[in-house]
Each structure stands twice: as structure tokens, then as C-alpha cells.
Amino acid sequence: MAPPDIIDGATRLFGIIGDPIDQVRSPQQITARFRAAGKNAICLPIQATVAGFDTVMRGLKATPNFDGTVLTVPHKVRAMAHVDRLSPQAERVGAVNVMRREPDGKWFGDMTDGKGLIRAARGAGFDPKGKRAVVIGAGGAGSAIIDALADQGAREVTIVDVDTRRANDIAARLGNAHSGCRFTVAAKPDPEGQDILINASPVGMHPGTEMPAPFGPFDARLMVSDVVTKPEITPLLAHARACNCTISTGVAMYQAQADMLAQFLLPEIAP
Amino acid sequence: VNAKSGLPAFVDGKTRLFGIIGHPIEQVKSPELLTANFRARGKNAIMLPFHVLPDKFDETLRGVMALKNLDGIVATVPYKLRLTEYLDHIHPSGKRIGAVNAARREKDGSWSGDMFDGQGMVRALANAGFEVKGKRVMMAGAGGVGSAIADSLAAGGVKTLLIHDIDEKKAKDLAAGVTRHHGHGDVKFSAPTLDGVDLFVNATAVGMDGNGMAINAGKIDPGVFVFDVITHDTPLLALARQCGCKSLGGLPMTQAQADLLVDFILGAS
């Protein structure tokens, strides 16, 4: 039977939990994927404050027709406490961006933030295998991207963060998990000799802001990716384009991510 | 996004959430009815089905009420009484009835609730051409929905209201409460009967699973109007049809109160 136009008593519930929530796109993107697959399911915007997060999670997990949720800022680390099992990626990164109820009733958490960016970069012709990468920003998104680069065969990842201790911690932690990749920490991003430069910091998100660093001209062989979605073409990406580099946008990353999230939440819709 | 209404196809980050709590939940009609009602008013809002397990009620309610973008709750079986424990303020009819089927978050963050089932039921009867004024009514069930119906029937001027419940004290307390508030002389406990009755109301869950009736009868006089609060077909409604009685199920009651419910839960926003 085709799903109803909107929602009925049998609709299966999923969510994206964050604060703020107005700006999230998962409700449209993931719900559209569920509906396209013929499923009577919806992805709701769920606003939970830091103080209310544990109460919200306990309530939603106790709701039998709530089957899974995406987690966004600021809940990705705290969500670890609400899953029973973790994927290797989530375990290495120390954060969860999506969780679902398994057939045995246990909750399984994964981290797809990094994989989304790499999938988008692959879509633009980039393969991380044997490559050198510089990643700006070692927060939640940055560490997931660094992990995914190493997981998919990158040879070297240079980590740049204003908080050098945070950058060092991640280099040490992921260094133990990925013996085939060399992690270094740098005070400033240097694109020289790199294959890909990734901005995983919020720089570029606010009007009037500039690039994460005062870059000179890029070599046209450098691939440049950004996690920022608004504006889609950040000052960094505009500069990269002007230098004839291949770029991959935050919007492309989120679209790749939406496929993965929808398929993780409802595994039966995976191709 | 629909260019004309400005509303998203289903939902987006700005959609305001409302939920109906119940057990079971799959059969509820409010998600479709009330979401359509919101959208007809141009509101980017959605009514969700929340399946709440009786032994997880507190944990679930605390979680649902902690959702910052959730503005209201509709309660159905079996939570119309239990929801009152979570409210800071209950409007007079809800207070009289001791149960609510709608609650909203006020601007100051407090929660208030009221009961609309009785008004919905009387409206649904009127829409079907049955005026309650001056009628003799037998009602089975003195729980949340029964209390609401009794209150609205008395307000609508029934001549006699007979109430039965397997918990006799509950039925007698309800009759006494209705008498006290409405100054009505002929509201009392009775065993289920169809004698001289104009309207028979089932306000129990009997028949919800397709088995049983709240009255032990092989046939019903065709002059009796039969009303069942259950939103799908029941043995009682089937018998009423078979006997040529006019009848109504719970769905028209839900439909008739949709505007009242939505007016209330959107009232604070």
C-alpha cells in the first residue's frame, strides 16, 4: 500500500535532534528518501537543549514507534551514552551522529559525518587512497573526516586547529587506530604538496567572514572541500574555483550523507 | 515546498510538533485529521502518533514535554486521566470531568489542558440530525470519555441520563458530579438497559478488539440511536445497523472536535 500523503497512526517516527533545529535539512531530505522508497515513515525536527537531552532520549527510546534518530550539534558526544553498540567509526571518533533500534531492541550508533564528505569528494573524482590531506578544524566533523580519510587509505593527514591540544589528542588517538596513516599537527594550513584541503571549521559560515587562512594561489591539482552549507560557495571554495581547483561543497556532503543516514535508519531501503 | 501555501511537502526544520499519546496507536485518526487541519490554516505543524506504553508513561511524557519544538499533546485511550498529572492548569470543564484530551504549552512554559470529547460527541450527533435536548440516554462507561460525554449531554439538556460502569461507585460518583454541577435531577446509576431509551452510548473499550458489547442484547429497537466512541466498526455498531438503528462511531466525534482541539492547542502559539 502506498504511504499516505502526510502522516497517520501507523507512521514510523525518526528524528534529528539538535539545538538550534530550525536550520536542519534532514527532515525534508530523509523523509523524501523514505517516501520515495514507499515507506510510511517521517524524520522529525527535534529540539532538545543540553539540559533536556537525557530526558528526551529516555522518552524517545521508550516510544515503540520511534525507531531511530540523527544527532547534530551539540549532542553527538553525549549520544554515546544512549547506545548499546557502536560502529568502529563511532568508537574511534568518540561521537555518534545516527542511531537506530535494532531487531533485538538494542540501540546501535554510527558516525557517518566523515564518510559523507569523502563520498561527495569521490563524486567529484577524488580517491583518498595514498593521498595527503590537510584538515582545518578538529571538532566533531573534523575528527570524523580525519578518521574517514585514514580509514579509506590516505597516506598522511595534517590536522590544524586553533586548539592545538585538541588536534594533538586526535592525532594520538587516531594514530593508534590507523597504523597505515601518518598524522601530523600544524599551526597553520599549508596546501603545498597536498592532494586535498578540507575546511571542517565553521569559518566561512557568517557573512563577511573570510577564508580559514590567508591563502595564496592554489595549485590547480589541489582538491578543496568545505563542510559549510550556507553559503554553499564559501570564500575558500570561491578562491579554489578561481584557481581552477576541483571543489566539493558542504551541500554535496550533506546530500551524500542524507542517502547514508536514510539507509542506516531504515536498512531495508538500501539498494 | 508548496509555492502557494509556503508549506513544506511533509516536514522541515521549522515544523512545529504536536503529538497524540495512546496505546495502541496505529488506529488513531488525529495525525491525518489534525495535520490536515493545521495545514488548512497555513500552519507548518504536524500531529505525530506517539505510542506510549503504560509502564513507560512517566519516562515518555517527561521526554515528550522536554521537546522544545513540541507545543501540544492530544491524549487518547488510556491516557485522558493520566495526562492531568502533568498539567499545571486545567480549564473548568476538564477539571469537572477530571480528564483532558488536549494540552498545550503556554508562553510562560507551563502546561494547561481541557477536555473536548463531550462537545465533539454532541456536535457529531447534531450533524447526524440527533438533538440531545429532552432525550432519555443510557451510557455505558464512566471513565474519561464517559465523563466528558455525560457533562456535555447534561449541558445539552437531556431529560434522563442513566450511567453504568463495571465499577459501580465510579458511575454513581459521575452521576452525582453531573447532578451537582448542572443542577440536573435525573442523572443516575443504572444497569445497562434499552427500555424507553432514545440514545445508547458506549463509552467503554468493549468491542475495540472486535469482541463483545457493553449491553447484553440480541436486538435493538430501530428507534434507538446508537453511539460508540470506538473509531472503527464494533459488534455494537454492526448490531445497530442490522436492526435498522441510526448509529455513529467515534470517528465523527473526533472529526467534529478537530476545530475545537486545534483552536485550543494552537491557542498559545
Interface residues (C-beta under 8 A of the other chain):
Chain A: P4 I6 I7 D8 G9 A10 T11 L13 D19 I21 D22 Q23 V24 R25 S26 P27 Q28 T31 A32 R35 I42 C43 L44 P45 I46 Q47 A48 T49 G52 T55 V56 M57 R58 G59 L60 A62 T63 P64 N65 F66
Chain B: P8 A9 F10 V11 D12 G13 K14 T15 L17 I25 E26 Q27 V28 K29 S30 P31 E32 T35 A36 R39 I46 M47 L48 P49 F50 H51 V52 L53 K56 E59 T60 L61 R62 G63 V64 A66 L67 K68 N69
